Amino acid sequence: ALPNFMTGKPESFLSLGNFPNIPLLTGVVKNEAGDSILSGYKEEVEGKLRSIPDFLNKQLIPSLQNVIPFFGNNSQQLIPEAFRKYLNVPRNGNIQGALMKVSEAVNDAVFNVPAYLTVDYWSKKADAYFYSFDYQSKKSYGKGFLSGLPIVDARQSASGQTGHGDDLGFVFDHNDIFGRKMPIDTISQRSTDDEKVMDVFTDLISQFARTGKIAGQNGASMPSFSGKDNSYISITDKVIPMQNYKFCEMSLWTGAVQKLMSPGCDLLRVTGETVQRLGQDTKKVVDLVSSPLNVVKTPVGNVRNAILPNVNPTNSFSKKIRKLGFFR
């Protein structure tokens, strides 16, 4: 969550720089959706995949695009051809592969992109640190902390996949969101590796709270986030500075065409000719800085300032996906 002094739409505050010059620490769990798409929502999503032609490209992606709070400059575009390569599901009835792609797309659009955009804009005014909680925990702490949230309730406790809210258990111990101790049988005893991760994570947070900076285990200062290299911090039983956080995926979802055309994103094969050919066929990102009043008046998802693709998202699926609890 953003600091409580932000009382309006986050994308407006961030793009206009209406926030104090203070450091920010934010991050995501490596796989926020966990196994929810492969378990609690499996039957529903499988039904869509089997009954709706080209469901991923024509309905899932547009629905997810419509809930991303786009802001920035008018040079940004969403490239349909690149999204098809991003999904890259063989047309052979591979339902399991398609389910994995649904999970990946939900992770990127709903969790990773908003966090990335937040830290990117914050870093233009103050130091900002972005972490990815990459430790593979066998304990679903999020099911205790965030019980009642559909994306959490849809997960299987015994799957061993780290998901939304599981990182909280390494900060606040075996408590629910109200600070109450969870039943002993809810979560087994923490392992030695778990203890190491808890020490590393809580030390990182306490350092940041005291100094506004983060140091590695050797005492050297960690670099703050830079949009040039998507620098971030990987958290396992160690704190490791990394670069290029989902570089191509974030560029794809945020319409950063020039980054998509870099050699590192060759798998998506976006060329200057592709961008030029799209021309006016691809809707442009709303520029809140130069035209703060020229925004979409009808909310899309839970935001007003959003890109509107050429295809209309399927209403039934939009309603269904909101039941996941993401877009309320």
C-alpha positions as CSV (number, residue, x, y, z in Angstrom):
1,A,0.0,0.0,0.0
2,L,1.1,3.5,-0.6
3,P,1.6,5.9,2.3
4,N,-1.6,7.2,3.8
5,F,-0.8,10.8,2.9
6,M,-1.8,9.9,-0.7
7,T,-5.5,10.5,-0.6
8,G,-6.2,10.6,-4.4
9,K,-5.5,8.3,-7.3
10,P,-1.9,7.1,-7.0
11,E,-1.2,7.5,-10.7
12,S,-2.1,11.2,-10.4
13,F,0.1,11.8,-7.4
14,L,3.0,9.9,-8.8
15,S,3.0,11.3,-12.3
16,L,2.7,14.9,-11.0
17,G,5.3,14.3,-8.2
18,N,2.8,15.3,-5.5
19,F,4.6,13.3,-2.7
20,P,7.2,14.2,-0.1
21,N,10.9,13.7,-0.8
22,I,11.2,10.6,1.4
23,P,12.6,7.1,0.7
24,L,10.4,4.3,-0.3
25,L,10.7,0.5,0.1
26,T,8.2,-1.7,-1.7
27,G,8.2,-5.0,-3.4
28,V,6.4,-8.1,-4.5
29,V,6.4,-11.9,-3.9
30,K,7.9,-13.7,-6.9
31,N,4.7,-15.5,-7.7
32,E,1.9,-13.4,-6.2
33,A,-1.0,-15.5,-7.6
34,G,0.6,-18.6,-6.1
35,D,-1.3,-21.7,-7.3
36,S,-4.7,-20.0,-7.2
37,I,-5.2,-20.2,-11.0
38,L,-4.1,-23.8,-10.9
39,S,-6.4,-24.8,-8.0
40,G,-9.3,-22.6,-6.8
41,Y,-9.9,-20.9,-10.2
42,K,-8.8,-23.8,-12.4
43,E,-12.3,-25.0,-13.4
44,E,-13.5,-21.5,-14.2
45,V,-10.5,-20.6,-16.2
46,E,-10.4,-24.0,-18.0
47,G,-14.0,-23.4,-19.0
48,K,-13.1,-20.1,-20.6
49,L,-10.1,-21.6,-22.4
50,R,-12.2,-24.4,-23.9
51,S,-15.3,-22.4,-24.8
52,I,-14.0,-19.0,-26.0
53,P,-11.8,-18.9,-29.1
54,D,-8.4,-17.3,-28.6
55,F,-9.4,-16.4,-25.0
56,L,-6.0,-15.4,-23.9
57,N,-5.3,-12.8,-26.6
58,K,-8.8,-11.5,-27.2
59,Q,-10.2,-11.4,-23.7
60,L,-7.8,-12.0,-20.9
61,I,-5.1,-9.6,-22.1
62,P,-7.5,-6.7,-22.9
63,S,-9.2,-7.2,-19.5
64,L,-5.9,-7.0,-17.7
65,Q,-4.7,-4.0,-19.8
66,N,-7.8,-2.1,-18.7
67,V,-6.9,-2.2,-15.0
68,I,-3.3,-1.0,-15.2
69,P,-3.0,2.6,-14.1
70,F,-1.1,3.9,-17.2
71,F,0.5,7.3,-17.0
72,G,3.5,8.8,-18.6
73,N,4.1,10.2,-22.1
74,N,2.4,9.7,-25.4
75,S,5.3,7.7,-26.9
76,Q,4.1,4.6,-25.1
77,Q,2.1,2.0,-27.0
78,L,0.7,-1.5,-26.3
79,I,1.9,-3.9,-29.1
80,P,-0.7,-6.7,-29.8
81,E,1.9,-8.8,-31.7
82,A,4.3,-8.7,-28.7
83,F,1.6,-9.8,-26.4
84,R,0.9,-12.8,-28.6
85,K,4.6,-13.7,-28.3
86,Y,4.5,-13.1,-24.6
87,L,1.7,-15.7,-24.2
88,N,3.2,-18.1,-26.7
89,V,0.8,-21.0,-26.0
90,P,0.9,-23.7,-28.7
91,R,-2.5,-24.3,-30.4
92,N,-2.6,-27.9,-29.5
93,G,-5.0,-27.9,-26.6
94,N,-2.3,-27.6,-23.9
95,I,-4.6,-26.5,-21.1
96,Q,-1.9,-26.7,-18.4
97,G,0.4,-24.5,-20.4
98,A,-2.4,-22.0,-20.9
99,L,-3.2,-22.0,-17.2
100,M,0.4,-21.2,-16.4
101,K,0.2,-18.3,-18.9
102,V,-3.0,-17.0,-17.2
103,S,-1.2,-17.0,-13.9
104,E,1.9,-15.2,-15.3
105,A,-0.3,-12.5,-16.9
106,V,-2.3,-12.0,-13.7
107,N,1.0,-11.7,-11.8
108,D,2.5,-9.2,-14.1
109,A,-0.6,-7.0,-14.7
110,V,-2.1,-6.9,-11.3
111,F,0.9,-7.0,-9.0
112,N,4.2,-6.5,-10.7
113,V,3.4,-3.6,-13.0
114,P,1.7,-1.4,-10.4
115,A,4.6,-2.0,-8.0
116,Y,7.1,-1.3,-10.7
117,L,5.4,1.9,-11.9
118,T,5.2,3.1,-8.3
119,V,8.9,2.7,-7.6
120,D,9.9,4.0,-11.0
121,Y,8.0,7.3,-10.5
122,W,9.1,7.6,-6.8
123,S,12.7,7.2,-7.8
124,K,12.6,10.3,-9.9
125,K,12.1,12.4,-6.7
126,A,13.6,10.3,-3.9
127,D,15.5,7.1,-3.2
128,A,13.3,4.1,-3.8
129,Y,14.1,0.4,-3.2
130,F,12.2,-2.4,-4.9
131,Y,12.5,-6.0,-3.6
132,S,11.4,-9.4,-5.0
133,F,10.7,-11.9,-2.3
134,D,12.2,-15.0,-4.0
135,Y,12.3,-17.5,-1.2
136,Q,10.3,-20.6,-1.9
137,S,8.4,-21.1,1.4
138,K,6.4,-24.3,2.1
139,K,4.1,-22.3,4.4
140,S,1.2,-20.3,3.2
141,Y,1.4,-17.5,5.7
142,G,-0.8,-15.3,3.5
143,K,-3.8,-17.6,4.1
144,G,-3.7,-16.5,7.7
145,F,-2.8,-12.9,7.3
146,L,-5.2,-12.2,4.4
147,S,-8.0,-14.7,5.0
148,G,-11.1,-13.6,3.1
149,L,-9.2,-12.2,0.1
150,P,-10.3,-14.4,-2.9
151,I,-6.9,-14.7,-4.4
152,V,-5.6,-16.1,-1.1
153,D,-8.5,-18.3,-0.3
154,A,-8.3,-19.9,-3.8
155,R,-4.8,-21.3,-3.0
156,Q,-4.0,-24.7,-1.6
157,S,-2.0,-24.6,1.6
158,A,-0.1,-27.8,0.9
159,S,1.0,-26.8,-2.6
160,G,4.4,-25.4,-1.4
161,Q,4.1,-22.4,-3.7
162,T,4.8,-19.0,-2.2
163,G,2.1,-16.5,-3.0
164,H,0.4,-13.2,-2.1
165,G,1.0,-12.2,1.6
166,D,3.4,-15.1,2.4
167,D,6.3,-12.7,2.9
168,L,4.3,-11.1,5.9
169,G,5.0,-14.3,7.9
170,F,8.7,-13.5,7.8
171,V,8.1,-10.1,9.3
172,F,5.3,-10.5,11.8
173,D,5.7,-14.1,12.8
174,H,2.7,-16.5,13.1
175,N,0.0,-13.9,13.5
176,D,-3.0,-12.9,11.5
177,I,-3.6,-9.4,10.1
178,F,-4.9,-8.2,13.5
179,G,-1.8,-9.4,15.4
180,R,-3.4,-12.5,16.9
181,K,-1.4,-15.7,17.2
182,M,-2.5,-18.2,14.6
183,P,-3.4,-21.8,15.8
184,I,-0.4,-24.1,16.2
185,D,-1.7,-26.5,13.7
186,T,-2.1,-23.8,11.0
187,I,1.6,-23.5,10.3
188,S,4.3,-26.0,11.1
189,Q,7.5,-25.2,13.0
190,R,9.7,-22.8,11.1
191,S,12.8,-24.4,9.5
192,T,16.4,-23.3,9.9
193,D,16.2,-21.8,6.4
194,D,13.0,-20.0,7.3
195,E,14.7,-18.5,10.3
196,K,17.6,-17.2,8.1
197,V,15.1,-15.6,5.7
198,M,13.3,-14.0,8.6
199,D,16.5,-12.5,10.0
200,V,17.6,-11.2,6.6
201,F,14.2,-9.7,5.8
202,T,13.6,-8.0,9.2
203,D,17.1,-6.7,9.2
204,L,16.6,-5.1,5.8
205,I,13.4,-3.5,6.9
206,S,14.9,-2.2,10.2
207,Q,17.9,-0.7,8.3
208,F,15.5,1.1,6.0
209,A,13.4,2.4,8.8
210,R,16.4,3.8,10.7
211,T,18.4,5.2,7.8
212,G,16.4,5.2,4.6
213,K,19.1,3.1,3.1
214,I,19.7,-0.6,2.6
215,A,23.1,-2.4,3.1
216,G,24.1,-5.8,1.9
217,Q,25.5,-8.5,4.2
218,N,29.0,-7.2,3.6
219,G,27.9,-3.8,4.8
220,A,28.1,-2.1,1.3
221,S,25.2,0.1,0.4
222,M,22.6,-1.3,-2.0
223,P,21.9,0.9,-5.0
224,S,18.4,2.4,-5.1
225,F,16.0,1.7,-8.0
226,S,16.9,3.0,-11.4
227,G,14.5,2.8,-14.4
228,K,17.5,2.5,-16.7
229,D,18.4,-1.0,-15.5
230,N,15.3,-2.0,-13.4
231,S,17.5,-2.6,-10.4
232,Y,16.0,-4.5,-7.5
233,I,16.8,-6.6,-4.4
234,S,16.3,-10.3,-4.4
235,I,15.4,-11.7,-0.9
236,T,16.0,-15.3,0.0
237,D,18.3,-16.3,2.9
238,K,20.5,-13.5,1.4
239,V,20.0,-10.0,0.2
240,I,21.3,-9.8,-3.4
241,P,21.3,-6.7,-5.6
242,M,20.0,-7.5,-9.0
243,Q,19.3,-5.7,-12.3
244,N,16.7,-6.0,-15.1
245,Y,13.7,-7.0,-13.1
246,K,11.4,-8.6,-15.6
247,F,12.8,-6.1,-18.1
248,C,10.9,-7.2,-21.1
249,E,7.6,-8.0,-19.4
250,M,7.5,-4.6,-17.6
251,S,8.3,-2.9,-20.9
252,L,5.5,-4.8,-22.6
253,W,2.8,-4.0,-20.1
254,T,3.8,-0.4,-19.7
255,G,4.2,0.2,-23.4
256,A,7.9,1.1,-23.3
257,V,8.4,0.5,-27.0
258,Q,12.1,1.5,-27.1
259,K,13.0,-0.9,-24.4
260,L,11.1,-3.7,-26.1
261,M,13.2,-3.1,-29.3
262,S,16.4,-3.8,-27.4
263,P,18.4,-7.0,-28.1
264,G,17.5,-8.4,-24.6
265,C,13.8,-8.6,-25.6
266,D,14.5,-10.4,-28.9
267,L,11.9,-13.1,-28.0
268,L,9.2,-10.6,-28.3
269,R,10.6,-9.3,-31.6
270,V,9.3,-5.8,-31.6
271,T,10.7,-3.8,-34.6
272,G,10.5,-0.2,-35.6
273,E,8.4,-1.3,-38.6
274,T,5.9,-2.9,-36.3
275,V,5.5,0.2,-34.2
276,Q,5.3,2.5,-37.3
277,R,2.6,0.2,-38.9
278,L,0.4,0.3,-35.8
279,G,0.3,4.1,-35.9
280,Q,-3.0,5.4,-34.8
281,D,-4.5,1.9,-34.5
282,T,-2.9,1.6,-31.1
283,K,-4.4,3.8,-28.4
284,K,-1.9,6.1,-26.6
285,V,-1.3,6.4,-22.9
286,V,-3.0,9.3,-21.2
287,D,-0.5,12.0,-20.5
288,L,-1.5,13.2,-17.0
289,V,1.4,15.7,-16.8
290,S,0.6,17.7,-19.9
291,S,-3.2,17.2,-19.9
292,P,-4.3,16.3,-16.4
293,L,-8.0,16.8,-17.2
294,N,-7.9,14.8,-20.4
295,V,-8.6,11.5,-18.8
296,V,-11.1,8.7,-19.2
297,K,-14.2,9.7,-17.3
298,T,-15.7,6.2,-17.0
299,P,-13.8,4.0,-14.6
300,V,-12.1,1.0,-16.1
301,G,-11.5,-1.6,-13.4
302,N,-10.8,0.5,-10.3
303,V,-8.9,3.3,-12.1
304,R,-10.0,6.2,-14.3
305,N,-6.8,6.9,-16.2
306,A,-6.3,3.8,-18.3
307,I,-5.5,2.8,-21.8
308,L,-8.5,1.6,-23.9
309,P,-7.4,-1.1,-26.4
310,N,-9.2,-1.4,-29.8
311,V,-11.1,-4.5,-28.6
312,N,-13.7,-4.3,-25.9
313,P,-13.1,-6.6,-22.9
314,T,-15.7,-9.2,-22.4
315,N,-18.0,-8.0,-19.7
316,S,-18.6,-11.5,-18.3
317,F,-14.9,-12.2,-17.9
318,S,-14.3,-8.7,-16.4
319,K,-16.9,-9.4,-13.8
320,K,-15.4,-12.9,-13.1
321,I,-11.8,-11.6,-12.8
322,R,-12.9,-9.0,-10.3
323,K,-14.2,-11.8,-8.1
324,L,-10.5,-12.7,-7.6
325,G,-10.4,-9.7,-5.3
326,F,-7.8,-7.8,-7.4
327,F,-9.8,-4.9,-8.8
328,R,-12.1,-3.8,-6.0
